[in-house]
Amino acid sequence: MKLKKRSKKNLLIQKLREEIKILKQDNFEQDIQLKTLMNNIPYMTWFKDKNSNYIMVNDAFKSHSGKNMETIYGKSDDFVWDGMLGEKCREYDLDVMEKNTQVVFDEVIPGKQGYREFNIYKAPVHDYEGTIIGTVGIAKDITDLKNENTKVNIIMENIPSAVWLNDVDGNILNVNSKFYEFFKIPNQSVIGENVLKIVGEKFKNEIETENRLVLTKRKTMSFERKIVIDKEEKIVSVHKTPVLDLENKIIGIVGMMQDITKSKKTQEKIEKLVYTDTLTDLGNRRALYKYFNEIKDKDCILTVMTIDLDNFKKLNDSLGHHMGDKAIIIIGEKLKESCADGFIGRNGGDEFIIIWDNLNSIEEVKKISEKILSNIVTEFRKEDKFNVVSASIGVVSEKLDGNNLVTLLMKADFALYEAKDLGKNCYVIYTQELEEKRILSIDIEQDLKKSIERDEIHLHYQPQYTNDGKIFGFEALFRWKNEKYSKVPVLEIIKIMENQNILYIVSDSIIEKALTFIKRINKKYNTEYLISINISTLEIMDRDFVPKIKNLLNKIDINPKWVGLEITETTLMKDMDKNIEKLKELKDMGIRISLDDFGTGYSSFNYLIRLPLSEVKIDRSFVSKIFMGNEYEKLVKLIIDLSHSLNLPVVAEGVETVEEFNILKNMNTDYYQGYYFSKPIEEEKIIELIDNIEKAGQ
């Protein structure tokens, strides 16, 4: 009888552990469903950590102990049971964890219901890596089951599942009332009938195979199979335990069957949630890695595409996030239409990933890429506003040959950056040339980290002039004195630094050198020249950006009015409101704030009103085109007039000819910089330049 009791506990615990395994897929559902499961077990149930302290108990436990979960959590048996239990429970906990085994024992536990005797089952709990992290226990009150004549029936009746006992030939010896309910048969005796008559001959082979395994291995075993009850197919979980007599001879089998159809559907639902993007119903990043693990050993060419929507933030800002979500859903559907034979996933935001293992030529890759680009272009409207969404695609197509997914995604992303740089709405396939460029960017990052200690970071300064040819300030420009990169254009190095988000490595050094320079110049000549410093997106996004600027000003002991920070529209696009707050704080200190590359973004006029600006800089791309037609000339004049209407001085960048200077001067431009006046030069040459100006003035 003790064996039966122990077997039923084993079956119940095994079911509990199976349910926990399923529910681990989702933290939120796990908490709800685990508590529900525990509280539907009519026994005291609990989890303990490795120190035998309680971390979760069910309502039955709380009821007998007379304590709530808040009081019980993190406490030992000695506290919970008011010192009425000895070291027996702790010893069993240690035994379970040290031997990685299960134990069953009886114990009297005094509580709110008085002194009650419990049959206690304890088992180890493992994490995903198989490490034991605690114990789980179930305590069945057996106080009223001491009468051996009724113990078996009472136990069977208290198990909320269909339970039966059959002999070695499959003839039923005993069942509980749940058995009749489960199989939807009249509540009359089935004793003596063969199990197959109840379950159906259709499942004879499965049942005989199960019984043979249980009898041969002489241990509890679990099975999952389908049966038909009242013409309805169900998925059931079956637990079978061999019954031994006093001579250790198998005399029968105890079985327990549960309908897990709903839980299987829940499991499928949970799995879908785990591996599916909720907005688009596409695969998510987990699904991506799962897919890759399934195909990584195939001998094939793998084609990976990363797709990023163009100007998606513009759509969100102008039409609202609801329309942005709608756009993501529609684009997801379009990708399903275009790429039905590939894995399609959403990587978050407006980025998608597609993988094929069946494209055999670069021509196929190009054809599909063009098809995707064409299909994605979509116009979205809301009232009188509209936006057109396109996409940029990065593609890598290589034999696996040990390549891991991270490497392939990195290459595809690199190709995507190239597509963005080419003007968007296009695709770029990863090539050897790009590989060399990627390696270059990796080398730059590594060497840049050593550049400070090697004193390789230098600045050139481009003078800025007034209408009457006087210098009023300088723009600090980054230079890297490293022979390895002497033939790489500095703009390309800066572009790589920005794309790789590594400009922060040298940004502090650049700012400090620029501030030191302007302090030296102004002190030497008793002037108040301005130094303009370009600020990147990463710098302004740093929560310590403002304190950093303040600290550097204090360190160098410089007047904030000598300092100007140049920002671009793209610098501000992430978390604009916080960035505006930072700029306002800096401007209130006396620092000049310049909007650089004005006119190249998508909502510049809006920025003129919202930003705490001190001046506006017209981009070289506009200045160089003022001879190409009246339209550009009118546009530049419009920018100048608009800025002046807001009391913002205008600096024209890239002025290279006297003709450009004269036109801009007639438009009332305030300041100029460019090769017409001076190219960027080193600090000592700036001193020579000022000395010459000083001498000429005398």
C-alpha positions as CSV (number, residue, x, y, z in Angstrom):
1,M,0.0,0.0,0.0
2,K,2.9,2.3,0.7
3,L,4.2,1.6,-2.8
4,K,0.8,2.6,-4.3
5,K,0.8,5.8,-2.2
6,R,4.4,6.5,-3.3
7,S,3.6,5.8,-6.9
8,K,0.6,8.1,-7.0
9,K,2.7,10.8,-5.4
10,N,5.4,10.2,-8.0
11,L,2.8,10.5,-10.8
12,L,1.4,13.7,-9.3
13,I,4.8,15.2,-8.9
14,Q,5.9,14.2,-12.3
15,K,2.8,15.9,-13.7
16,L,3.5,19.0,-11.7
17,R,7.1,19.2,-13.0
18,E,5.9,18.7,-16.6
19,E,3.5,21.6,-16.2
20,I,6.2,23.8,-14.7
21,K,8.5,23.0,-17.7
22,I,5.8,24.1,-20.1
23,L,5.1,27.2,-18.2
24,K,8.7,28.3,-18.0
25,Q,8.4,29.6,-21.5
26,D,6.7,32.8,-20.4
27,N,7.4,34.6,-17.1
28,F,4.0,36.2,-16.9
29,E,2.0,33.2,-17.7
30,Q,4.3,31.0,-15.6
31,D,3.5,32.9,-12.4
32,I,-0.3,32.8,-13.0
33,Q,-0.5,29.3,-14.2
34,L,2.0,27.9,-11.6
35,K,0.0,29.4,-8.7
36,T,-3.2,28.1,-10.3
37,L,-1.7,24.6,-10.7
38,M,-0.4,24.5,-7.1
39,N,-3.6,25.7,-5.6
40,N,-5.6,23.1,-7.5
41,I,-3.6,20.4,-5.9
42,P,-5.5,19.4,-2.7
43,Y,-2.3,18.9,-0.8
44,M,0.3,21.1,0.8
45,T,2.7,22.0,-2.0
46,W,5.8,24.1,-1.8
47,F,9.2,25.1,-3.4
48,K,12.3,25.7,-1.3
49,D,15.7,27.2,-2.3
50,K,19.0,25.5,-1.7
51,N,19.1,26.7,1.9
52,S,15.7,25.0,2.6
53,N,13.9,28.4,2.8
54,Y,10.5,28.6,1.4
55,I,10.0,30.6,-1.9
56,M,6.5,29.5,-2.9
57,V,3.6,27.6,-1.2
58,N,0.0,26.9,-2.1
59,D,-3.2,27.8,-0.3
60,A,-3.4,24.4,1.5
61,F,0.1,25.0,3.0
62,K,-0.9,28.5,4.1
63,S,-4.1,27.3,5.6
64,H,-2.4,24.6,7.8
65,S,0.5,26.8,8.8
66,G,-1.7,29.8,9.5
67,K,0.7,32.2,7.8
68,N,0.5,34.1,4.6
69,M,3.1,34.0,1.8
70,E,4.7,37.3,2.8
71,T,5.4,35.9,6.2
72,I,6.5,32.5,4.9
73,Y,8.8,33.7,2.1
74,G,12.5,33.2,2.8
75,K,11.9,31.4,6.1
76,S,12.9,27.9,7.3
77,D,10.7,25.1,8.7
78,D,11.7,26.1,12.2
79,F,10.1,29.5,11.8
80,V,7.1,28.4,9.7
81,W,6.1,25.6,12.0
82,D,6.9,27.5,15.2
83,G,9.8,25.3,16.2
84,M,7.5,22.2,16.3
85,L,9.6,20.3,13.7
86,G,13.0,18.9,14.2
87,E,15.9,18.6,11.7
88,K,14.2,15.7,9.9
89,C,12.8,17.9,7.1
90,R,16.1,19.7,6.6
91,E,18.0,16.4,6.5
92,Y,15.7,15.1,3.8
93,D,16.2,18.4,1.8
94,L,20.0,17.9,1.9
95,D,19.6,14.2,1.0
96,V,17.4,15.1,-2.0
97,M,19.9,17.7,-3.3
98,E,23.1,15.9,-2.5
99,K,22.0,12.6,-4.1
100,N,19.8,14.2,-6.8
101,T,17.0,11.8,-5.8
102,Q,13.5,11.7,-4.5
103,V,12.3,10.8,-1.0
104,V,9.0,9.8,0.6
105,F,8.4,9.8,4.3
106,D,5.7,10.4,6.9
107,E,5.8,13.2,9.3
108,V,3.5,14.7,11.9
109,I,3.1,18.4,11.4
110,P,1.1,20.4,14.0
111,G,-0.7,23.4,12.6
112,K,-4.0,25.3,12.6
113,Q,-5.9,22.1,12.0
114,G,-4.2,20.4,14.9
115,Y,-1.7,17.5,14.8
116,R,-2.0,16.0,11.4
117,E,0.2,13.2,9.8
118,F,1.4,13.8,6.3
119,N,2.9,11.6,3.7
120,I,5.6,13.8,2.2
121,Y,7.3,13.5,-1.2
122,K,10.4,15.6,-1.9
123,A,12.3,15.9,-5.2
124,P,15.1,18.1,-6.5
125,V,14.4,21.1,-8.8
126,H,16.8,21.8,-11.6
127,D,17.4,24.9,-13.7
128,Y,17.7,24.9,-17.5
129,E,21.4,23.8,-17.3
130,G,20.6,20.9,-15.0
131,T,21.9,22.5,-11.8
132,I,20.0,21.8,-8.6
133,I,18.5,25.0,-7.3
134,G,16.2,23.7,-4.6
135,T,13.5,21.2,-3.8
136,V,9.8,20.7,-4.4
137,G,7.5,19.0,-2.0
138,I,3.9,17.7,-1.7
139,A,2.4,16.7,1.6
140,K,-0.7,14.5,1.6
141,D,-2.7,14.5,4.8
142,I,-3.0,10.8,5.7
143,T,-4.3,11.2,9.2
144,D,-7.7,9.7,8.2
145,L,-6.2,7.0,6.1
146,K,-4.7,4.8,8.8
147,N,-7.4,2.3,8.3
148,E,-5.7,0.0,5.8
149,N,-9.1,-1.3,4.5
150,T,-10.1,2.1,3.0
151,K,-6.7,3.7,2.3
152,V,-6.4,2.7,-1.3
153,N,-9.9,3.8,-2.3
154,I,-9.7,7.1,-0.5
155,I,-6.3,7.9,-2.2
156,M,-7.7,7.0,-5.6
157,E,-10.8,9.1,-5.1
158,N,-8.7,12.1,-4.0
159,I,-6.6,12.0,-7.2
160,P,-8.2,14.4,-9.7
161,S,-7.5,12.1,-12.6
162,A,-8.7,8.8,-14.0
163,V,-6.9,6.0,-12.0
164,W,-7.1,2.3,-12.4
165,L,-5.3,-0.8,-11.3
166,N,-5.0,-3.8,-13.6
167,D,-3.2,-7.1,-13.4
168,V,-0.4,-8.2,-15.7
169,D,-2.9,-9.4,-18.3
170,G,-4.6,-6.0,-18.5
171,N,-7.7,-6.9,-16.5
172,I,-9.1,-4.1,-14.4
173,L,-9.0,-4.7,-10.6
174,N,-10.0,-1.2,-9.3
175,V,-10.9,2.3,-10.6
176,N,-11.9,5.6,-9.1
177,S,-15.0,7.6,-9.9
178,K,-12.9,10.0,-12.1
179,F,-12.3,7.0,-14.4
180,Y,-16.0,6.7,-15.2
181,E,-16.2,10.5,-15.8
182,F,-13.1,10.5,-18.0
183,F,-14.3,7.8,-20.3
184,K,-17.9,8.9,-20.2
185,I,-19.2,5.5,-19.3
186,P,-22.0,4.6,-16.8
187,N,-21.0,4.5,-13.2
188,Q,-21.1,0.7,-12.9
189,S,-18.6,-2.0,-12.2
190,V,-15.9,-2.5,-14.8
191,I,-13.9,-4.8,-12.6
192,G,-12.7,-7.8,-14.5
193,E,-13.0,-6.1,-17.9
194,N,-9.9,-5.7,-20.0
195,V,-8.4,-2.2,-20.4
196,L,-8.6,-2.5,-24.2
197,K,-12.4,-2.8,-24.0
198,I,-12.6,0.6,-22.4
199,V,-9.9,2.3,-24.4
200,G,-10.5,0.6,-27.7
201,E,-8.8,-2.1,-29.8
202,K,-7.5,0.6,-32.1
203,F,-4.9,1.5,-29.5
204,K,-4.0,-2.1,-28.7
205,N,-0.4,-1.9,-30.0
206,E,0.3,1.4,-28.1
207,I,-1.1,0.0,-24.8
208,E,0.7,-3.3,-25.0
209,T,4.0,-1.5,-25.8
210,E,3.6,0.8,-22.8
211,N,2.8,-2.1,-20.5
212,R,5.7,-4.2,-21.7
213,L,8.1,-1.3,-21.1
214,V,6.8,-0.7,-17.6
215,L,6.9,-4.4,-16.7
216,T,10.3,-4.9,-18.2
217,K,12.0,-1.8,-16.7
218,R,10.1,-2.2,-13.4
219,K,9.7,1.6,-13.0
220,T,7.2,4.4,-13.4
221,M,7.0,5.6,-16.9
222,S,5.0,8.4,-18.6
223,F,3.5,8.4,-22.1
224,E,1.6,10.8,-24.3
225,R,-0.8,9.6,-26.9
226,K,-4.1,10.2,-28.5
227,I,-7.4,8.4,-27.7
228,V,-11.0,8.7,-28.9
229,I,-13.6,9.2,-26.2
230,D,-17.2,9.5,-27.3
231,K,-16.0,10.2,-30.9
232,E,-13.8,13.0,-29.8
233,E,-10.1,12.8,-30.2
234,K,-8.1,13.8,-27.1
235,I,-4.4,14.0,-26.2
236,V,-3.7,12.3,-22.9
237,S,-0.9,12.0,-20.5
238,V,-0.5,8.4,-19.1
239,H,1.5,7.5,-16.1
240,K,2.0,3.8,-15.3
241,T,3.7,2.2,-12.3
242,P,4.4,-1.5,-11.7
243,V,2.8,-3.0,-8.6
244,L,5.0,-5.4,-6.6
245,D,4.0,-8.0,-4.0
246,L,6.0,-8.9,-0.9
247,E,8.3,-11.1,-2.9
248,N,9.0,-8.2,-5.2
249,K,7.1,-9.9,-8.0
250,I,5.2,-7.7,-10.4
251,I,1.5,-8.4,-10.0
252,G,-0.1,-5.5,-11.9
253,I,0.1,-1.9,-13.0
254,V,-1.4,1.3,-11.5
255,G,-2.3,3.8,-14.2
256,M,-3.3,7.4,-14.2
257,M,-4.6,9.3,-17.2
258,Q,-5.1,13.0,-17.7
259,D,-6.6,15.0,-20.5
260,I,-3.9,17.4,-21.6
261,T,-5.6,18.6,-24.8
262,K,-6.0,22.1,-23.5
263,S,-2.6,22.2,-21.9
264,K,-1.0,21.1,-25.2
265,K,-2.9,23.8,-27.0
266,T,-1.7,26.2,-24.3
267,Q,1.8,24.9,-24.8
268,E,1.5,25.5,-28.6
269,K,0.2,29.0,-27.8
270,I,3.1,29.7,-25.4
271,E,5.6,28.4,-28.0
272,K,4.0,30.6,-30.6
273,L,4.3,33.6,-28.2
274,V,7.9,32.8,-27.5
275,Y,8.9,32.5,-31.1
276,T,6.6,35.0,-32.8
277,D,6.6,38.8,-33.1
278,T,3.2,39.8,-31.7
279,L,2.7,42.7,-34.0
280,T,3.4,41.0,-37.4
281,D,3.0,37.3,-36.5
282,L,6.4,36.8,-38.1
283,G,9.3,35.0,-36.3
284,N,11.2,36.9,-33.7
285,R,14.9,36.8,-32.8
286,R,14.4,33.5,-30.8
287,A,12.8,32.0,-33.9
288,L,15.7,33.2,-36.0
289,Y,18.3,31.4,-33.9
290,K,16.1,28.3,-33.6
291,Y,15.8,28.2,-37.4
292,F,19.5,28.6,-37.8
293,N,20.3,25.8,-35.4
294,E,18.0,23.5,-37.4
295,I,19.8,24.2,-40.7
296,K,23.4,25.0,-39.6
297,D,24.7,21.5,-40.5
298,K,23.3,21.6,-44.0
299,D,25.6,21.7,-46.9
300,C,24.1,24.8,-48.6
301,I,24.6,28.4,-49.5
302,L,22.8,30.6,-46.9
303,T,21.4,33.9,-48.0
304,V,20.7,36.4,-45.2
305,M,19.0,39.7,-45.8
306,T,18.6,42.5,-43.3
307,I,15.9,45.0,-44.3
308,D,15.5,48.4,-42.7
309,L,12.7,50.7,-43.6
310,D,13.7,54.2,-44.9
311,N,12.5,57.3,-43.1
312,F,10.3,55.2,-40.8
313,K,10.8,57.7,-37.9
314,K,9.5,60.4,-40.2
315,L,6.3,58.4,-40.7
316,N,6.0,57.9,-36.9
317,D,6.5,61.6,-36.2
318,S,4.2,62.9,-38.8
319,L,1.4,60.3,-38.9
320,G,1.7,58.8,-35.3
321,H,2.9,55.6,-33.9
322,H,-0.5,53.9,-34.6
323,M,0.2,54.4,-38.3
324,G,3.7,53.3,-37.7
325,D,2.5,50.0,-36.3
326,K,0.1,49.6,-39.2
327,A,3.0,50.2,-41.6
328,I,5.0,47.5,-39.9
329,I,2.1,45.0,-40.2
330,I,1.5,45.8,-43.9
331,I,5.2,45.5,-44.7
332,G,5.3,42.2,-42.9
333,E,2.5,40.9,-45.1
334,K,4.2,42.2,-48.2
335,L,7.4,40.2,-47.2
336,K,5.3,37.1,-46.7
337,E,4.1,37.5,-50.3
338,S,7.6,38.1,-51.7
339,C,9.5,35.6,-49.7
340,A,7.1,32.7,-49.0
341,D,9.9,30.1,-49.3
342,G,12.3,31.7,-46.8
343,F,12.4,32.3,-43.1
344,I,10.9,35.8,-42.4
345,G,11.5,37.5,-39.0
346,R,11.1,40.9,-37.4
347,N,14.2,41.9,-35.5
348,G,12.5,44.7,-33.7
349,G,11.6,48.3,-34.6
350,D,11.5,48.6,-38.4
351,E,14.1,45.9,-39.1
352,F,13.3,42.6,-40.7
353,I,15.5,39.5,-41.5
354,I,15.0,37.0,-44.2
355,I,17.0,33.8,-44.7
356,W,17.0,31.3,-47.5
357,D,18.9,28.0,-47.8
358,N,17.7,27.2,-51.3
359,L,19.0,30.1,-53.5
360,N,21.7,28.8,-55.8
361,S,22.9,31.8,-57.7
362,I,23.6,35.5,-57.3
363,E,21.1,36.2,-60.0
364,E,18.4,34.7,-57.9
365,V,19.5,36.8,-55.0
366,K,19.3,40.0,-57.1
367,K,16.0,39.1,-58.6
368,I,14.4,38.5,-55.1
369,S,16.1,41.7,-53.7
370,E,14.6,43.8,-56.5
371,K,11.2,42.1,-56.1
372,I,11.2,43.0,-52.3
373,L,12.2,46.6,-52.9
374,S,9.5,47.0,-55.5
375,N,6.9,45.4,-53.3
376,I,7.7,47.3,-50.1
377,V,7.2,50.8,-51.5
378,T,3.9,51.9,-49.9
379,E,2.2,55.2,-49.4
380,F,0.6,55.9,-46.0
381,R,-2.0,58.6,-45.6
382,K,-3.7,60.2,-42.6
383,E,-6.0,63.1,-43.4
384,D,-4.0,65.6,-45.5
385,K,-0.6,64.1,-44.5
386,F,1.2,61.2,-46.3
387,N,4.5,59.4,-46.3
388,V,6.0,56.9,-48.6
389,V,7.9,54.0,-47.0
390,S,10.7,52.2,-48.9
391,A,13.5,50.0,-47.7
392,S,17.2,49.4,-47.8
393,I,18.6,45.9,-47.9
394,G,21.9,44.3,-46.9
395,V,22.6,40.9,-48.4
396,V,25.2,38.2,-47.6
397,S,25.2,35.0,-49.6
398,E,27.8,32.4,-48.5
399,K,28.3,28.7,-47.8
400,L,27.9,28.0,-44.2
401,D,31.3,26.2,-43.8
402,G,31.5,27.0,-40.1
403,N,30.0,30.5,-40.4
404,N,27.8,31.3,-37.5
405,L,24.7,33.4,-37.5
406,V,26.3,36.3,-35.7
407,T,29.0,36.6,-38.4
408,L,26.4,36.5,-41.2
409,L,24.2,39.0,-39.6
410,M,27.1,41.3,-39.0
411,K,28.1,41.1,-42.7
412,A,24.5,41.7,-43.8
413,D,24.2,44.7,-41.5
414,F,27.4,46.1,-43.0
415,A,26.0,45.8,-46.4
416,L,22.8,47.5,-45.1
417,Y,24.8,50.5,-43.9
418,E,26.3,50.7,-47.4
419,A,22.8,50.7,-49.0
420,K,21.7,53.5,-46.6
421,D,24.8,55.5,-47.6
422,L,24.0,55.0,-51.3
423,G,20.7,56.9,-50.8
424,K,18.4,54.2,-49.5
425,N,15.7,52.3,-51.4
426,C,18.4,49.9,-52.8
427,Y,20.2,46.7,-51.9
428,V,23.9,46.0,-51.5
429,I,25.3,42.5,-51.7
430,Y,28.3,41.8,-49.4
431,T,31.5,41.4,-51.4
432,Q,35.2,41.0,-50.9
433,E,35.5,44.8,-51.2
434,L,33.0,45.2,-48.3
435,E,34.9,42.5,-46.4
436,E,38.1,44.6,-46.6
437,K,36.1,47.7,-45.6
438,R,34.6,45.8,-42.6
439,I,38.1,44.6,-41.6
440,L,39.3,48.2,-41.9
441,S,36.5,49.4,-39.6
442,I,37.5,46.7,-37.0
443,D,41.2,47.7,-37.3
444,I,40.2,51.4,-36.9
445,E,38.3,50.6,-33.7
446,Q,41.2,48.6,-32.2
447,D,43.8,51.2,-33.1
448,L,41.6,54.1,-32.1
449,K,41.5,52.7,-28.5
450,K,45.3,53.1,-28.4
451,S,45.4,56.5,-30.1
452,I,45.1,58.6,-27.0
453,E,48.1,57.1,-25.2
454,R,50.1,57.3,-28.4
455,D,49.2,61.0,-28.8
456,E,47.9,60.4,-32.3
457,I,44.8,62.6,-32.0
458,H,45.3,66.0,-33.5
459,L,43.1,68.9,-34.6
460,H,43.1,71.2,-37.5
461,Y,41.2,74.5,-37.3
462,Q,39.3,76.2,-40.1
463,P,38.9,80.0,-39.6
464,Q,35.4,81.5,-39.8
465,Y,35.2,85.1,-41.1
466,T,32.8,88.0,-41.0
467,N,31.6,90.0,-44.0
468,D,34.6,92.4,-43.7
469,G,37.1,89.6,-43.7
470,K,37.8,89.4,-39.9
471,I,38.2,86.1,-38.1
472,F,35.6,85.6,-35.4
473,G,36.1,81.9,-34.7
474,F,37.4,78.5,-35.7
475,E,35.9,75.1,-36.3
476,A,37.8,72.2,-34.8
477,L,38.3,69.3,-37.2
478,F,39.6,65.8,-36.3
479,R,42.8,64.5,-37.6
480,W,44.5,61.1,-36.9
481,K,48.3,61.0,-37.2
482,N,48.7,57.3,-37.8
483,E,50.8,56.1,-40.7
484,K,48.7,53.0,-41.1
485,Y,45.7,55.1,-42.1
486,S,47.5,58.0,-43.9
487,K,46.0,57.1,-47.3
488,V,42.4,56.7,-45.9
489,P,40.5,60.0,-46.2
490,V,39.7,61.5,-42.8
491,L,36.0,61.8,-43.8
492,E,35.9,58.0,-44.4
493,I,37.5,57.4,-41.0
494,I,35.0,59.7,-39.3
495,K,32.1,58.0,-41.2
496,I,33.4,54.5,-40.0
497,M,33.7,55.9,-36.4
498,E,30.1,57.1,-36.5
499,N,28.7,53.9,-38.1
500,Q,30.5,51.8,-35.6
501,N,29.5,54.0,-32.7
502,I,33.2,54.4,-31.6
503,L,33.6,58.1,-31.9
504,Y,33.2,58.3,-28.1
505,I,36.7,56.8,-27.7
506,V,38.3,60.1,-28.8
507,S,35.5,62.6,-28.2
508,D,36.7,63.8,-24.8
509,S,40.2,64.2,-26.1
510,I,39.0,66.3,-29.1
511,I,36.9,68.6,-26.9
512,E,39.7,69.1,-24.4
513,K,42.2,69.9,-27.2
514,A,39.8,72.3,-28.8
515,L,39.2,74.1,-25.5
516,T,42.9,74.3,-24.7
517,F,43.6,75.8,-28.1
518,I,41.0,78.6,-27.9
519,K,42.1,79.5,-24.4
520,R,45.7,79.8,-25.6
521,I,44.7,81.9,-28.6
522,N,42.5,84.3,-26.7
523,K,45.0,84.6,-23.9
524,K,47.9,85.3,-26.3
525,Y,46.0,87.9,-28.3
526,N,43.6,89.2,-25.7
527,T,40.7,88.3,-28.0
528,E,37.4,86.4,-27.7
529,Y,37.5,84.1,-30.7
530,L,35.0,81.3,-30.7
531,I,35.8,77.6,-31.1
532,S,33.2,75.4,-32.7
533,I,33.1,71.7,-31.9
534,N,31.1,69.0,-33.7
535,I,29.0,66.8,-31.4
536,S,27.9,63.3,-32.4
537,T,24.7,61.5,-31.7
538,L,26.3,59.2,-29.1
539,E,27.8,62.1,-27.2
540,I,24.6,64.1,-26.8
541,M,22.7,60.9,-26.0
542,D,25.1,60.2,-23.1
543,R,23.3,61.0,-19.8
544,D,26.6,62.5,-18.5
545,F,27.0,64.7,-21.6
546,V,26.2,68.0,-19.9
547,P,28.3,67.3,-16.7
548,K,31.2,66.2,-18.9
549,I,31.1,69.6,-20.8
550,K,30.9,71.4,-17.4
551,N,33.8,69.5,-16.0
552,L,36.0,70.1,-19.0
553,L,35.2,73.9,-18.9
554,N,36.2,73.9,-15.2
555,K,39.3,71.8,-15.8
556,I,40.6,74.1,-18.5
557,D,39.2,77.2,-16.8
558,I,37.7,78.7,-19.9
559,N,34.9,81.2,-20.6
560,P,31.8,79.3,-21.9
561,K,31.1,82.2,-24.3
562,W,34.2,81.2,-26.3
563,V,32.7,77.7,-27.0
564,G,30.2,76.7,-29.6
565,L,28.7,73.2,-30.1
566,E,27.6,72.1,-33.6
567,I,24.8,69.6,-33.9
568,T,23.0,68.2,-36.8
569,E,19.4,67.2,-37.3
570,T,20.2,63.5,-37.3
571,T,22.0,64.0,-34.0
572,L,18.8,65.1,-32.4
573,M,16.4,62.6,-33.8
574,K,16.7,60.1,-31.0
575,D,15.0,61.3,-27.8
576,M,14.7,64.9,-29.1
577,D,13.0,66.4,-26.0
578,K,15.8,65.3,-23.7
579,N,18.4,66.5,-26.1
580,I,16.7,69.9,-26.3
581,E,16.8,70.1,-22.5
582,K,20.5,69.4,-22.5
583,L,21.2,72.0,-25.2
584,K,19.1,74.6,-23.3
585,E,21.1,74.0,-20.2
586,L,24.4,74.5,-22.1
587,K,23.1,77.6,-23.8
588,D,22.1,79.1,-20.5
589,M,25.7,78.8,-19.5
590,G,26.8,81.0,-22.4
591,I,27.7,78.2,-24.9
592,R,26.7,78.9,-28.5
593,I,24.6,76.2,-30.1
594,S,24.8,75.9,-33.9
595,L,22.6,73.8,-36.2
596,D,25.0,72.3,-38.7
597,D,24.3,71.1,-42.2
598,F,21.0,73.0,-42.2
599,G,18.5,72.0,-44.9
600,T,19.7,68.4,-45.3
601,G,17.2,67.0,-42.9
602,Y,13.5,66.5,-43.3
603,S,12.1,69.0,-40.8
604,S,14.6,71.8,-40.4
605,F,12.2,74.6,-40.1
606,N,10.6,72.9,-37.1
607,Y,14.0,72.7,-35.5
608,L,14.6,76.4,-35.9
609,I,11.6,77.1,-33.7
610,R,12.1,74.3,-31.1
611,L,15.9,74.3,-30.6
612,P,17.7,76.7,-28.3
613,L,19.9,77.8,-31.2
614,S,22.5,80.6,-31.4
615,E,23.2,80.3,-35.1
616,V,22.5,78.3,-38.3
617,K,25.1,76.8,-40.7
618,I,24.1,76.4,-44.4
619,D,25.5,73.2,-45.8
620,R,28.1,73.2,-48.6
621,S,25.7,71.2,-50.7
622,F,23.4,74.3,-51.0
623,V,26.3,76.8,-51.3
624,S,27.9,74.9,-54.2
625,K,24.6,74.9,-56.2
626,I,23.7,78.6,-56.1
627,F,25.0,78.9,-59.7
628,M,22.9,76.0,-61.0
629,G,19.6,77.8,-61.2
630,N,17.4,80.3,-59.5
631,E,15.8,77.6,-57.4
632,Y,18.9,77.0,-55.3
633,E,19.6,80.7,-55.0
634,K,16.1,81.3,-53.9
635,L,16.3,78.4,-51.4
636,V,19.5,79.7,-49.8
637,K,18.0,83.2,-49.6
638,L,14.9,81.7,-48.0
639,I,17.0,79.9,-45.4
640,I,18.9,83.1,-44.6
641,D,15.7,85.2,-44.3
642,L,14.0,82.7,-42.2
643,S,16.9,82.4,-39.8
644,H,17.2,86.2,-39.5
645,S,13.5,86.4,-38.8
646,L,14.2,84.3,-35.7
647,N,17.3,86.4,-34.8
648,L,19.6,83.6,-35.8
649,P,22.9,84.6,-37.5
650,V,23.9,82.4,-40.5
651,V,27.2,80.8,-41.3
652,A,27.8,79.7,-44.9
653,E,30.0,76.6,-45.1
654,G,32.2,75.5,-48.0
655,V,32.6,78.9,-49.6
656,E,35.3,78.3,-52.3
657,T,35.1,81.1,-54.8
658,V,34.8,84.9,-54.8
659,E,31.6,84.5,-56.8
660,E,30.0,82.4,-54.1
661,F,31.1,84.9,-51.5
662,N,29.7,87.9,-53.3
663,I,26.3,86.2,-53.8
664,L,26.1,85.1,-50.2
665,K,27.2,88.6,-49.0
666,N,24.4,90.2,-51.0
667,M,22.0,87.8,-49.3
668,N,23.1,89.3,-46.0
669,T,25.0,86.1,-44.8
670,D,26.7,86.8,-41.5
671,Y,29.7,84.5,-41.4
672,Y,31.7,82.4,-43.8
673,Q,34.1,79.5,-43.8
674,G,35.7,77.6,-46.7
675,Y,38.8,77.3,-48.9
676,Y,38.2,80.7,-50.4
677,F,39.3,82.1,-47.0
678,S,41.4,79.3,-45.6
679,K,41.7,75.5,-45.5
680,P,41.8,73.8,-42.1
681,I,45.3,74.3,-40.7
682,E,47.3,73.2,-37.6
683,E,47.4,75.2,-34.4
684,E,50.9,76.8,-35.1
685,K,49.8,77.9,-38.5
686,I,46.7,79.5,-37.0
687,I,49.1,81.6,-34.8
688,E,51.1,82.6,-37.9
689,L,47.8,83.6,-39.6
690,I,46.7,85.8,-36.7
691,D,50.2,87.2,-36.4
692,N,50.1,88.3,-40.1
693,I,46.7,89.8,-39.6
694,E,47.9,91.7,-36.5
695,K,51.0,93.0,-38.4
696,A,48.8,94.0,-41.4
697,G,46.5,95.9,-39.0
698,Q,49.4,97.9,-37.6
